[in-house]
């Protein structure tokens, strides 16, 4: 018998969204000169008007961050800085529901994920780094324990609050002050975070948030008063930033794109593996830099895995992100949806076989059904380029050496997964794979204590753990 789920929508009454927002500079709200709409991608409803930061807004933010660094933040002991971080973490926990609903409205991700992943992990990043603030000299770092000064941080739209936490928490713990720009389509939780900074009594100017588009990001990158840039986003923009920063003394970390290989050996536990494959590519609509977007299956079990995967995909519930039953929410923007359509059409044109479960998509908003392509070869665009959507490209292999060769045959090197019952297989394969993060018999697991970052065109530097602290201290590589 088939049971239908009754709708279980989370109430949005817990959030208050202003019709218009300014920038958060020097602990105060500063009016913007022009604004753009922030919409709910699940309904296309306009949620608010966001200020478009100009070069002079960025300049004001950098000056106030410098002033806060010189006059207050750099004078505090690590212990005192840690107290503020603990306070921020606790307030984020207290306001967790508000953050989760707002993130889901603004980003389109299911409430189940914003509530159970994004928000708790964001608070965990502040707790973790609060603990390091007074222990930097005992962390065994290869850098000094002196902060860079003013840090410019630019983040993408796929995990808006979590990426903010990954950036702001280590920067503050190590004694830097911050000018942060959220992504154009997802500024709202960063603006709510600004309220948390006020509530925590954080000294004015320590965290500044300037909203805007790529031009605002470029103004941060090119501002001479910035000592370090921390960027997460696409490889193309990462390359532009690397070029802009190269002739300067600015320090730089880049967390860029990926095309993660999820390798399944013939001896893997198939049912668990199928769950891992689903989590690897359909979590957060596949808008995940480290998604397991290339499934590399040993031929001997390929048919069985694909049959079970398709059966499992029939159960993925696509729809209202605020419904607690929803597994797959909306695509973040019309632009991203167009990119997914373009790449999947290339998959069809190049001869791969597309399969989607029989799921109805809402009429309004931006949606894409979970999709797999079989018969994919290394030369196909869908095997080489990041789709950044709920689309899985399936390749097969006969020998372990072939699996590794296929997995490493990519300009990226961010993540990989290995599924096998044999420890020796896992250890061997993980030594051959060129990826910054490798999961074994699991996928998409994150922890603030664990460093995250890539090889090759996936960027440089690490975030999280002790390694992530180093990036915010003088003496770090570039
Ligand atoms: P983009 O690179 O387009 O944007 C990232 C951020 O940079 C946004 O805030 C964007 O502003 C800003 N930006 C755009 N142009 C410039 C510029 N010339 N100078 C400075 N800043 C600029 O990426 P997306 O937002 O589309 O994010 C998706 C990409 O991010 C994917 O490729 C994904 O793999 C990668 N990513 C990597 C992660 C990692 O940890 N390695 C994690 C998450 C995502 P605006 O939004 O206004 O355009």
Boltz pocket constraint, residues with backbone or C-beta under 6 A from the ligand:
constraints:
  - pocket:
      binder: B
      contacts: [[A, 154], [A, 155], [A, 156], [A, 157], [A, 158], [A, 159], [A, 181], [A, 182], [A, 183], [A, 184], [A, 185], [A, 212], [A, 213], [A, 214], [A, 215], [A, 216], [A, 217], [A, 218], [A, 219], [A, 221], [A, 232], [A, 233], [A, 234], [A, 235], [A, 237], [A, 238], [A, 240], [A, 241], [A, 254], [A, 255], [A, 256], [A, 257], [A, 258], [A, 287], [A, 288], [A, 289], [A, 290], [A, 386], [A, 388], [A, 414], [A, 458], [A, 459]]
      max_distance: 6.0
